[in-house]
Amino acid sequence: MHFEALSPQAIKSITQRSLLLEWNELARGRRFPALSGFHPDAGLHDPAQLIIWNVEHDGGTRRFRACYQGRYLAEAFNASWVGRTLDTVVPDCLRPFVLETANECVDSRCAVFSILSTLDIAGHRVDCERLLLPFGRDGEIVEQVVASVQLISLKGSFDRKTVLQRYQQGLEITVAGRISAGFARPPIATSAGAGALVELGPAAKFR
């Protein structure tokens, strides 16, 4: 898979953009920040859409082990992933894509943004927008990856409990890119109208 260089503006979601901005500001000149300082604003991003992977190294083998899984992801996959590794929990149709983006996040030490698209039963497009953020104590070795996963359909509809079946029937990677820390803070556009802005509110401790 080819990962192009993206700007923060490539992320249209207000909530995912807010996560990216907090990650960038916490980095403070490093390639990425430590997870201990990451407290996403619960008013802008629902923890139910997040999953956190610990990055483990066993000789030459890298594994991603879930230490937190939001409720929406548990509903979509009808399973608890906490304590289990990525390669054992992700369905076959998604596994190559999910593993490659996770490894790209660790290897590049950049945020990785991607969109995986499918069609609902009426033929309307459904997008799974994924933002992966690397974290680690020294700013050099990635120890955790925080993933934000959002399902969006502008014309169609979906049920989190059954949408996986649509991806099993057909999918397309429509965006795949990385964003390096150290960018200037862009505005966050709202859906209220062009030019309308919303700033990040006070941080709420992540649970």
C-alpha contacts under 8 A as a table, 3 or more apart, distances in Angstrom:
res1	aa1	res2	aa2	distance
1	M	100	E	7.70
1	M	176	A	7.94
2	H	176	A	7.07
2	H	177	G	7.72
3	F	176	A	5.21
3	F	177	G	4.26
3	F	178	R	6.36
4	E	176	A	6.60
4	E	177	G	4.43
4	E	178	R	6.35
5	A	177	G	5.55
5	A	178	R	5.31
5	A	179	I	6.24
6	L	9	Q	7.99
6	L	10	A	6.35
6	L	177	G	5.69
6	L	178	R	5.66
6	L	179	I	5.41
7	S	10	A	5.66
7	S	179	I	6.22
8	P	11	I	5.89
8	P	17	R	7.17
8	P	20	L	7.69
8	P	179	I	6.93
8	P	186	P	7.38
9	Q	12	K	6.67
9	Q	186	P	7.50
11	I	14	I	7.99
11	I	16	Q	6.96
11	I	17	R	5.95
11	I	113	F	7.58
12	K	16	Q	7.83
12	K	17	R	7.03
13	S	16	Q	5.31
13	S	17	R	5.98
14	I	17	R	5.17
14	I	18	S	6.18
14	I	44	L	7.60
14	I	188	I	6.27
14	I	189	A	6.77
14	I	190	T	6.56
15	T	18	S	5.11
15	T	19	L	6.47
15	T	44	L	5.30
15	T	45	H	5.06
16	Q	19	L	5.08
16	Q	20	L	6.29
16	Q	45	H	7.31
16	Q	131	L	6.93
16	Q	148	S	7.02
17	R	20	L	5.06
17	R	21	L	6.19
17	R	188	I	6.99
18	S	21	L	5.10
18	S	22	E	6.26
18	S	44	L	7.31
18	S	45	H	7.91
18	S	188	I	7.47
18	S	200	L	6.73
19	L	22	E	5.25
19	L	23	W	6.19
19	L	40	P	6.43
19	L	45	H	7.68
20	L	23	W	5.11
20	L	24	N	6.11
20	L	111	A	7.75
20	L	133	L	7.58
21	L	24	N	5.05
21	L	25	E	6.10
21	L	185	R	6.86
22	E	25	E	5.15
22	E	26	L	6.05
22	E	38	F	7.58
22	E	40	P	7.32
23	W	26	L	5.24
23	W	27	A	6.30
23	W	32	F	7.26
23	W	33	P	6.80
23	W	38	F	7.24
23	W	133	L	7.39
23	W	181	A	7.96
24	N	27	A	5.26
24	N	28	R	7.21
24	N	32	F	7.28
24	N	33	P	7.93
24	N	181	A	5.19
24	N	182	G	6.29
24	N	183	F	7.36
25	E	28	R	5.74
25	E	182	G	7.87
26	L	32	F	7.64
26	L	33	P	5.56
26	L	37	G	7.28
26	L	38	F	7.54
27	A	30	R	5.05
27	A	31	R	6.36
27	A	32	F	4.77
27	A	33	P	4.29
27	A	34	A	7.87
27	A	139	G	7.84
27	A	181	A	6.95
27	A	182	G	7.67
28	R	33	P	7.70
28	R	182	G	7.43
29	G	181	A	7.77
29	G	182	G	6.29
30	R	33	P	6.85
30	R	139	G	5.59
30	R	181	A	7.55
30	R	182	G	7.93
31	R	109	R	6.54
31	R	110	C	7.29
31	R	139	G	5.59
31	R	140	E	6.91
31	R	180	S	7.34
31	R	181	A	5.80
31	R	182	G	7.78
32	F	109	R	7.04
32	F	110	C	7.50
32	F	134	P	6.28
32	F	135	F	5.71
32	F	136	G	6.98
32	F	139	G	5.21
32	F	140	E	7.65
32	F	181	A	6.66
33	P	37	G	7.63
33	P	134	P	7.78
33	P	135	F	5.38
33	P	136	G	6.09
33	P	137	R	6.85
33	P	138	D	7.89
33	P	139	G	5.96
34	A	37	G	6.07
34	A	38	F	7.31
34	A	135	F	5.12
34	A	136	G	4.58
34	A	137	R	4.62
34	A	138	D	7.40
34	A	139	G	7.23
35	L	38	F	5.23
35	L	135	F	5.45
35	L	136	G	6.41
35	L	137	R	7.48
35	L	144	Q	7.36
38	F	206	F	7.54
39	H	203	A	5.92
39	H	204	A	5.83
39	H	205	K	4.73
39	H	206	F	4.96
40	P	44	L	7.92
40	P	45	H	6.94
40	P	203	A	5.97
40	P	204	A	6.15
40	P	205	K	6.81
40	P	206	F	6.07
41	D	44	L	5.50
41	D	45	H	6.18
41	D	200	L	7.51
41	D	201	G	6.69
41	D	202	P	6.66
41	D	203	A	4.63
41	D	204	A	4.83
41	D	205	K	7.45
41	D	206	F	7.81
42	A	45	H	5.08
42	A	46	D	5.60
42	A	47	P	6.89
42	A	203	A	7.61
42	A	204	A	5.81
42	A	205	K	7.92
42	A	206	F	7.42
43	G	46	D	7.21
43	G	201	G	7.62
43	G	204	A	7.98
44	L	200	L	7.71
44	L	201	G	7.96
45	H	49	Q	7.78
46	D	49	Q	5.82
46	D	50	L	7.58
47	P	50	L	5.24
47	P	70	G	5.88
47	P	206	F	7.44
47	P	207	R	7.54
48	A	69	Q	7.50
48	A	70	G	3.79
48	A	71	R	4.67
48	A	72	Y	5.25
48	A	73	L	7.16
49	Q	70	G	5.39
49	Q	71	R	7.12
49	Q	72	Y	5.78
49	Q	73	L	6.48
49	Q	148	S	5.75
49	Q	149	V	5.53
49	Q	150	Q	6.59
50	L	68	Y	7.83
50	L	69	Q	6.34
50	L	70	G	5.18
50	L	73	L	7.68
50	L	146	V	7.02
50	L	147	A	5.61
50	L	148	S	4.66
50	L	149	V	6.39
51	I	66	A	7.16
51	I	67	C	7.78
51	I	68	Y	5.39
51	I	69	Q	4.47
51	I	70	G	5.88
51	I	73	L	7.82
51	I	146	V	5.96
51	I	147	A	5.22
51	I	148	S	6.66
52	I	66	A	5.79
52	I	67	C	5.75
52	I	68	Y	5.06
52	I	69	Q	6.66
52	I	144	Q	6.86
52	I	145	V	5.83
52	I	146	V	4.52
52	I	147	A	6.20
53	W	64	F	5.47
53	W	65	R	5.14
53	W	66	A	4.38
53	W	67	C	5.86
53	W	68	Y	7.27
53	W	144	Q	5.51
53	W	145	V	5.17
53	W	146	V	6.38
53	W	147	A	7.96
54	N	64	F	5.57
54	N	65	R	5.11
54	N	66	A	6.21
54	N	67	C	6.58
54	N	143	E	6.00
54	N	144	Q	4.53
54	N	145	V	6.61
55	V	62	R	7.01
55	V	63	R	5.92
55	V	64	F	4.84
55	V	65	R	6.58
55	V	142	V	7.09
55	V	143	E	5.05
55	V	144	Q	5.41
55	V	145	V	7.23
56	E	62	R	5.67
56	E	63	R	5.05
56	E	64	F	6.17
56	E	65	R	7.29
56	E	143	E	7.54
57	H	60	G	6.89
57	H	61	T	5.71
57	H	62	R	4.67
57	H	63	R	6.38
58	D	61	T	5.10
58	D	62	R	6.42
58	D	63	R	7.93
63	R	85	T	6.54
63	R	86	L	7.27
63	R	87	D	7.81
64	F	85	T	5.36
64	F	86	L	5.45
64	F	87	D	7.78
65	R	82	V	7.52
65	R	83	G	6.05
65	R	84	R	5.43
65	R	85	T	4.20
65	R	86	L	6.15
66	A	69	Q	6.99
66	A	81	W	6.03
66	A	82	V	4.79
66	A	83	G	5.41
66	A	84	R	5.80
66	A	85	T	6.26
66	A	86	L	7.19
67	C	82	V	5.14
67	C	83	G	5.97
68	Y	81	W	7.98
68	Y	82	V	5.85
69	Q	73	L	6.67
69	Q	74	A	6.82
69	Q	80	S	7.37
69	Q	81	W	6.62
69	Q	82	V	6.36
70	G	73	L	5.57
70	G	74	A	6.49
71	R	74	A	5.04
71	R	75	E	6.24
72	Y	75	E	5.06
72	Y	76	A	6.19
72	Y	160	R	7.30
73	L	76	A	5.03
73	L	77	F	6.17
73	L	78	N	8.00
73	L	149	V	7.96
74	A	77	F	5.43
74	A	78	N	5.39
74	A	79	A	5.34
74	A	80	S	5.74
74	A	81	W	7.61
75	E	78	N	4.89
75	E	79	A	7.19
75	E	160	R	6.43
75	E	161	K	5.62
76	A	160	R	4.77
76	A	161	K	4.70
76	A	162	T	6.95
76	A	163	V	7.09
76	A	164	L	6.73
77	F	161	K	7.17
77	F	164	L	7.22
78	N	161	K	7.15
81	W	84	R	5.34
81	W	85	T	7.59
81	W	89	V	6.72
84	R	88	T	7.08
84	R	89	V	7.12
85	T	88	T	5.56
85	T	89	V	6.60
86	L	89	V	5.42
86	L	90	V	6.06
86	L	99	L	7.59
87	D	90	V	6.14
87	D	95	R	6.81
87	D	99	L	7.37
90	V	94	L	6.42
90	V	95	R	5.45
90	V	98	V	7.84
91	P	94	L	5.59
91	P	95	R	5.90
92	D	95	R	5.18
92	D	96	P	7.67
93	C	96	P	7.54
93	C	167	Y	7.41
93	C	168	Q	5.78
94	L	97	F	5.57
94	L	98	V	6.03
95	R	98	V	5.17
95	R	99	L	5.91
96	P	99	L	5.33
96	P	100	E	6.00
97	F	100	E	5.25
97	F	101	T	6.22
98	V	101	T	5.38
98	V	102	A	6.16
99	L	102	A	5.12
99	L	103	N	6.07
100	E	103	N	5.17
100	E	104	E	6.06
101	T	104	E	4.98
101	T	105	C	6.22
101	T	112	V	6.90
102	A	105	C	5.15
102	A	106	V	6.53
102	A	132	L	7.26
102	A	145	V	7.63
103	N	106	V	5.14
103	N	107	D	5.96
104	E	107	D	5.09
104	E	108	S	5.69
104	E	109	R	7.75
104	E	112	V	7.36
105	C	108	S	5.55
105	C	109	R	5.49
105	C	110	C	5.52
105	C	111	A	6.08
105	C	112	V	5.72
105	C	132	L	6.70
105	C	133	L	7.06
105	C	134	P	6.31
105	C	145	V	7.70
105	C	178	R	7.81
106	V	109	R	5.08
106	V	110	C	7.40
106	V	134	P	6.55
106	V	142	V	5.81
106	V	145	V	7.80
109	R	134	P	6.19
109	R	140	E	7.74
109	R	142	V	6.95
109	R	180	S	7.74
110	C	133	L	7.02
110	C	134	P	6.55
110	C	178	R	5.94
110	C	179	I	5.60
110	C	180	S	4.89
110	C	181	A	6.81
111	A	131	L	7.04
111	A	132	L	5.53
111	A	133	L	4.71
111	A	134	P	6.42
111	A	178	R	5.43
111	A	179	I	5.03
111	A	180	S	6.34
111	A	181	A	7.69
112	V	130	R	7.98
112	V	131	L	5.81
112	V	132	L	5.05
112	V	133	L	6.77
112	V	176	A	7.39
112	V	177	G	5.74
112	V	178	R	4.30
112	V	179	I	6.30
113	F	129	E	7.49
113	F	130	R	5.70
113	F	131	L	4.59
113	F	132	L	6.41
113	F	175	V	7.45
113	F	176	A	5.95
113	F	177	G	5.51
113	F	178	R	6.06
113	F	179	I	7.72
114	S	129	E	5.96
114	S	130	R	5.30
114	S	131	L	6.69
114	S	173	I	7.56
114	S	174	T	7.48
114	S	175	V	4.86
114	S	176	A	4.33
114	S	177	G	6.39
115	I	127	D	6.25
115	I	128	C	5.53
115	I	129	E	4.53
115	I	130	R	6.21
115	I	173	I	6.07
115	I	174	T	5.56
115	I	175	V	4.92
115	I	176	A	6.74
116	L	127	D	5.74
116	L	128	C	5.07
116	L	129	E	6.58
116	L	171	L	6.68
116	L	172	E	5.73
116	L	173	I	4.67
116	L	174	T	6.06
116	L	175	V	7.31
117	S	125	R	6.68
117	S	126	V	5.65
117	S	127	D	4.45
117	S	128	C	6.15
117	S	167	Y	7.83
117	S	171	L	5.50
117	S	172	E	5.12
117	S	173	I	6.27
117	S	174	T	6.65
118	T	125	R	5.75
118	T	126	V	5.32
118	T	127	D	6.56
118	T	166	R	6.50
118	T	167	Y	5.80
118	T	170	G	6.11
118	T	171	L	4.73
118	T	172	E	6.45
119	L	122	A	7.52
119	L	123	G	5.11
119	L	124	H	5.20
119	L	125	R	4.50
119	L	126	V	5.58
119	L	166	R	6.67
119	L	167	Y	8.00
119	L	170	G	7.78
119	L	171	L	7.95
120	D	123	G	5.23
120	D	124	H	5.33
120	D	125	R	6.33
120	D	126	V	6.47
120	D	156	G	6.64
120	D	157	S	6.89
120	D	158	F	6.85
120	D	163	V	7.99
120	D	166	R	6.53
121	I	124	H	7.44
121	I	166	R	7.92
122	A	156	G	7.33
123	G	156	G	7.91
124	H	153	S	7.60
124	H	155	K	6.23
124	H	156	G	4.98
124	H	157	S	7.93
125	R	153	S	6.19
125	R	154	L	7.76
125	R	155	K	7.43
125	R	156	G	6.68
126	V	151	L	6.98
126	V	152	I	5.81
126	V	153	S	4.64
126	V	154	L	7.81
126	V	156	G	7.09
126	V	157	S	7.69
126	V	158	F	7.71
127	D	151	L	5.68
127	D	152	I	5.16
127	D	153	S	6.23
128	C	149	V	6.73
128	C	150	Q	5.62
128	C	151	L	4.58
128	C	152	I	6.44
129	E	149	V	5.84
129	E	150	Q	5.21
129	E	151	L	6.37
129	E	152	I	7.55
130	R	147	A	6.78
130	R	148	S	5.63
130	R	149	V	4.72
130	R	150	Q	6.58
131	L	147	A	5.59
131	L	148	S	5.12
131	L	149	V	6.72
132	L	145	V	6.35
132	L	146	V	5.65
132	L	147	A	4.47
132	L	148	S	6.53
133	L	145	V	5.49
133	L	146	V	5.15
133	L	147	A	6.44
134	P	142	V	5.93
134	P	143	E	7.56
134	P	144	Q	6.05
134	P	145	V	4.71
134	P	146	V	6.62
135	F	139	G	7.40
135	F	142	V	5.44
135	F	143	E	5.91
135	F	144	Q	5.11
135	F	145	V	6.11
135	F	146	V	7.73
136	G	139	G	5.64
136	G	140	E	7.12
136	G	141	I	5.98
136	G	142	V	4.83
136	G	143	E	4.79
136	G	144	Q	6.38
137	R	140	E	7.98
137	R	141	I	7.71
137	R	143	E	7.66
138	D	141	I	6.59
139	G	142	V	7.40
142	V	145	V	7.53
153	S	156	G	5.38
153	S	157	S	6.16
153	S	158	F	7.72
158	F	162	T	7.54
158	F	163	V	5.98
159	D	162	T	5.41
159	D	163	V	5.63
160	R	163	V	5.38
160	R	164	L	7.62
161	K	164	L	7.39
162	T	165	Q	5.76
162	T	166	R	7.61
163	V	166	R	5.36
163	V	167	Y	6.90
164	L	167	Y	5.18
164	L	168	Q	6.29
165	Q	168	Q	5.01
165	Q	169	Q	6.43
166	R	169	Q	5.18
166	R	170	G	6.54
166	R	171	L	7.99
167	Y	170	G	5.18
167	Y	171	L	5.36
168	Q	171	L	7.38
173	I	176	A	7.21
180	S	183	F	7.32
187	P	197	L	6.57
187	P	198	V	7.72
187	P	199	E	7.63
188	I	197	L	5.61
188	I	198	V	5.83
188	I	199	E	6.71
189	A	194	A	7.28
189	A	195	G	6.73
189	A	196	A	5.92
189	A	197	L	4.90
189	A	198	V	6.61
190	T	193	G	6.60
190	T	194	A	7.63
190	T	196	A	5.83
190	T	197	L	5.72
190	T	198	V	6.40
191	S	194	A	7.57
191	S	196	A	7.85
192	A	196	A	6.41
193	G	196	A	5.63
